[in-house]
């Protein structure tokens, strides 16, 4: 199964509580922090919701 590497690129200051919870749910919290997750619909949906705050790349 492939994986997704997610990196936080922008601050959570001024963001809605919902967006902050999604970023925390991805295991992030500081700019530059990176986490690896399994590639599934749940993680993709979370990334899509906060795509303006994070960057991601697919890993084989």
C-alpha positions, 0 to 999 in steps of 0.5 A: 500500500502506498503512503502519503507524506504530509508537511505543515507549511502554514501557521494555524493562527487565525484558522477556524477550530475545525481546521486546527482539529484536522491538522492536529488529527494529521499529527501536525502542529508546527510549521515544517513538521512531517508525518507519514500516513497510509494512503486512504480516503480518510486521510485524503479527505483531511488533506483536502480540507486543509490543503492551503495549510499543508503540502503532501506527496505520494510515496510508493 
